[in-house]
Amino acid sequence: QVQVVESGGGLVQAGGSLRLSCAASGRTFSSHSMAWFRQASGTEREFVVGSPWSGGTTYYADSVKGRFTMSRDNAKNTLQMNSLKPEDTAVYYCAVGTYSRSPGTYAYWGQGTQVTVSS
């Protein structure tokens, strides 16, 4: 079975940092996209960052560019989040599948990890 597991969420003050980790297992994922989406309460899931294939270009949503950095090693990745803002508060999901900015192309999802940024 395929598993995608996130970790590292928590509560931080505005301006602080968090590091999220994601690990996918059950098959080889180097040619698949790995991405992060987030969903705040009462809103739709939105794209944060994605890596179409291991070793390729990483693409960021404008809202996080310059603050978040995703590093990837095949089926694992780390999302370093700096200069966090209250608007970043959401459940963050790691996803694996075909690259796009839409959640619909990703076949495998983690359970999500809560990130809360206080003002």
Secondary structure, DSSP 8 states (H G I E B T S, - for coil): --EEEEE--EEEETT--EEEEEEEESS--TTSEEEEEEE-TTS--EEEEEESSTTS--EE-TTTTTTEEEEEETTEEEEEE-S--GGG-EEEEEEEES--SSGGGEEEE---EEEEEE-
